[in-house]
Amino acid sequence: MKVMLRQNDAGNLVVYVAKKDLEEEVVKQTEGPEGKILTLANGWELAFTNLPELVDLPQTVEAKRLS
């Protein structure tokens, strides 16, 4: 699924999923066998393969929902 990564006013990383109209803050970042895994405040885990540097935000990238 396509998601948008951006920073909120507090400087925290936020993920927006347009198809679900969901915007959640990232609470944890880990490395896994599928690449970088971001855990959202609602409990979702999203895996990103080949995640580019998060310097140029906002960015739209491809993610896979793990849970």
Sine and cosine of phi, psi and omega as CSV:
sin_phi,cos_phi,sin_psi,cos_psi,sin_omega,cos_omega
0.00,0.00,0.49,-0.87,0.03,-1.00
-1.00,0.03,0.72,-0.69,0.05,-1.00
-0.74,-0.68,0.40,-0.92,0.07,-1.00
-0.94,-0.33,0.74,-0.67,0.06,-1.00
-0.97,-0.25,0.71,-0.71,0.06,-1.00
-0.45,-0.89,0.12,-0.99,0.09,-1.00
-0.95,-0.32,0.65,-0.76,0.04,-1.00
-1.00,0.08,-0.05,-1.00,-0.05,-1.00
-0.89,0.46,-0.46,0.89,0.02,-1.00
-0.99,0.13,-0.09,1.00,0.02,-1.00
1.00,0.01,0.13,0.99,0.01,-1.00
-1.00,0.03,0.52,-0.86,0.03,-1.00
-0.96,0.29,0.73,-0.69,-0.02,-1.00
-0.81,-0.59,0.65,-0.76,0.06,-1.00
-0.93,-0.36,0.74,-0.67,0.06,-1.00
-0.88,-0.47,0.82,-0.57,0.04,-1.00
-0.94,-0.34,0.96,-0.27,-0.11,-0.99
-0.90,0.44,-0.67,0.74,-0.06,-1.00
-0.90,0.43,-0.42,0.91,0.02,-1.00
-0.97,-0.23,-0.06,1.00,-0.11,-0.99
0.75,0.66,0.78,0.63,-0.10,-1.00
-0.86,-0.51,0.77,-0.64,0.08,-1.00
-0.76,-0.66,0.88,-0.47,-0.05,-1.00
-0.70,-0.72,0.51,-0.86,0.05,-1.00
-0.99,0.16,0.57,-0.82,0.05,-1.00
-0.99,0.14,0.81,-0.59,-0.01,-1.00
-0.97,-0.26,-0.29,0.96,-0.04,-1.00
-0.41,-0.91,0.63,-0.77,0.07,-1.00
-0.81,-0.59,0.79,-0.62,0.02,-1.00
-0.69,-0.73,0.23,-0.97,0.11,-0.99
-0.97,-0.24,0.68,-0.74,0.01,-1.00
-0.67,-0.74,-0.04,-1.00,-0.01,-1.00
-0.90,0.43,-0.39,0.92,0.00,-1.00
-1.00,-0.09,0.07,1.00,-0.04,-1.00
0.91,-0.42,-0.48,-0.88,0.00,-1.00
-0.97,0.23,0.70,-0.72,0.00,-1.00
-0.89,-0.45,0.82,-0.57,0.05,-1.00
-0.95,-0.32,0.78,-0.63,0.07,-1.00
-0.98,-0.19,0.79,-0.61,-0.04,-1.00
-1.00,-0.05,0.28,-0.96,-0.04,-1.00
-0.88,0.48,-0.44,0.90,0.01,-1.00
-1.00,0.07,0.01,1.00,0.04,-1.00
0.98,-0.18,-0.21,0.98,0.04,-1.00
-0.90,0.44,0.59,-0.81,0.15,-0.99
-0.89,-0.45,0.81,-0.58,0.00,-1.00
-0.89,-0.45,0.75,-0.66,0.02,-1.00
-0.98,-0.19,0.68,-0.73,0.00,-1.00
-0.82,-0.57,0.85,-0.52,0.12,-0.99
-0.99,-0.12,0.64,-0.77,0.01,-1.00
0.82,0.57,0.71,0.70,0.03,-1.00
-0.94,0.35,0.84,-0.54,0.00,-1.00
-0.95,0.33,0.18,-0.98,0.06,-1.00
-0.85,0.53,0.63,-0.78,-0.05,-1.00
-1.00,-0.02,0.54,0.84,-0.01,-1.00
-0.98,0.18,-0.69,0.72,-0.04,-1.00
-1.00,-0.09,0.99,0.11,0.02,-1.00
-0.97,-0.23,0.51,-0.86,0.05,1.00
-0.98,0.20,0.44,-0.90,0.03,-1.00
-0.70,-0.72,0.57,-0.82,0.14,-0.99
-0.97,-0.26,0.81,-0.59,-0.06,-1.00
-0.69,-0.73,0.23,-0.97,0.03,-1.00
-1.00,-0.02,0.71,-0.71,0.00,-1.00
-0.71,-0.71,0.36,-0.93,0.07,-1.00
-0.84,-0.55,0.79,-0.62,0.00,-1.00
-0.98,0.17,0.81,-0.58,0.03,-1.00
-1.00,-0.07,-0.67,0.74,0.01,-1.00
-0.44,-0.90,0.00,0.00,0.00,0.00
